[in-house]
Each structure stands twice: as structure tokens, then as C-alpha cells.
Amino acid sequence: MSKYLLGMVLIRILSGTLEITAALIMYRLNSLEKALLVNSTLALVGPFVLITTTALGLVGVADKLSYSKLLWIIAGLTCLFIGIFKR
């Protein structure tokens, strides 16, 4: 298994574990206001996971892609991040 793929898998497992843990915390707190706080905190993790796993994947396939395809991927990711972070 590629070290980049392994890194992506481990980050996604960690992310999923955080999601389940947050759900259990929300259930245990039994308060809508506190659940919103936990959910908001968890929402900060999502973009970081996306950026990290995408970066690892791109590094892993960068030597197999042409420069034009790599530019298209970067342009697409830029549009995605603008859509996520722009209010």
C-alpha cells in the first residue's frame, strides 16, 4: 500500500472517529445549545481533513499527471474552497 494512500485512510478513520465521538457527546449532553456548540467545533475539522487528504492524494499522483491536468485539479479545488469559505 502506498504511504500516501495509507495516510489518507488513517486521516479519514480519525475523522470518522471524531464524528462518532461528537455524536455521542451531543447525545450525552442532552442539550440543543451544547450540541450546536459541539457541532460547530466539529465543522472546523472538516475542511482541514479535506485539504489534508486531497493534498496527500495529489502528492501521491503528481508524478503521474501532466501539468495541464494538475492545473485543472488545482483550479477545481480553488473553486471548491471559495465556495466553502466565502460567505
C-alpha positions in Angstrom: 0.0 0.0 0.0 1.3 3.5 -0.9 2.3 5.6 2.1 0.1 8.4 0.6 -2.9 6.1 0.5 -2.3 4.9 4.0 -2.1 8.5 5.2 -5.4 9.3 3.6 -7.0 6.2 5.1 -5.7 7.0 8.6 -6.8 10.6 8.4 -10.3 9.5 7.3 -10.5 6.9 10.1 -9.5 9.6 12.6 -12.1 12.0 11.1 -14.9 9.3 11.3 -13.9 8.5 14.9 -14.2 12.2 15.8 -17.6 12.4 14.1 -18.9 9.4 16.1 -17.4 10.8 19.3 -19.0 14.1 18.7 -22.4 12.4 18.2 -22.0 10.5 21.4 -21.1 13.7 23.3 -24.1 15.5 21.9 -26.3 12.6 23.0 -24.8 12.6 26.4 -25.1 16.4 26.9 -28.8 16.2 26.0 -28.9 19.9 25.3 -29.6 21.5 21.9 -27.4 24.5 22.7 -24.5 22.4 23.7 -25.0 20.1 20.8 -24.8 23.1 18.5 -21.5 24.1 20.1 -20.1 20.6 19.6 -21.3 20.6 16.0 -19.8 24.0 15.3 -16.5 22.9 16.7 -16.6 19.7 14.6 -17.3 21.8 11.5 -13.9 23.4 11.8 -12.3 20.0 11.4 -14.0 19.1 8.1 -12.1 21.5 5.8 -8.8 20.6 7.4 -9.5 16.9 6.7 -10.5 17.7 3.1 -7.4 19.8 2.5 -5.0 17.3 4.1 -6.4 14.2 2.3 -6.6 16.0 -1.0 -3.0 17.2 -0.6 -1.7 13.7 0.2 -3.6 12.3 -2.8 -2.2 15.0 -5.1 1.3 14.5 -3.9 0.9 10.7 -4.5 -0.2 11.1 -8.1 1.6 14.3 -9.0 4.3 12.4 -10.9 1.7 10.5 -13.0 -0.3 13.6 -14.1 0.5 16.1 -16.8 0.9 19.7 -15.8 -2.4 20.6 -17.6 -4.4 18.0 -15.6 -2.7 19.1 -12.4 -3.7 22.8 -13.1 -7.3 21.7 -13.7 -7.4 19.9 -10.4 -5.9 22.9 -8.6 -8.5 25.2 -10.3 -11.3 22.9 -9.2 -10.1 22.7 -5.7 -9.8 26.5 -5.6 -13.4 26.9 -6.7 -14.4 24.4 -4.1 -12.6 26.2 -1.3 -14.0 29.6 -2.4 -17.5 28.1 -2.3 -16.8 26.6 1.2 -15.2 29.6 2.8 -16.9 32.6 1.1 -20.0 33.9 2.8 
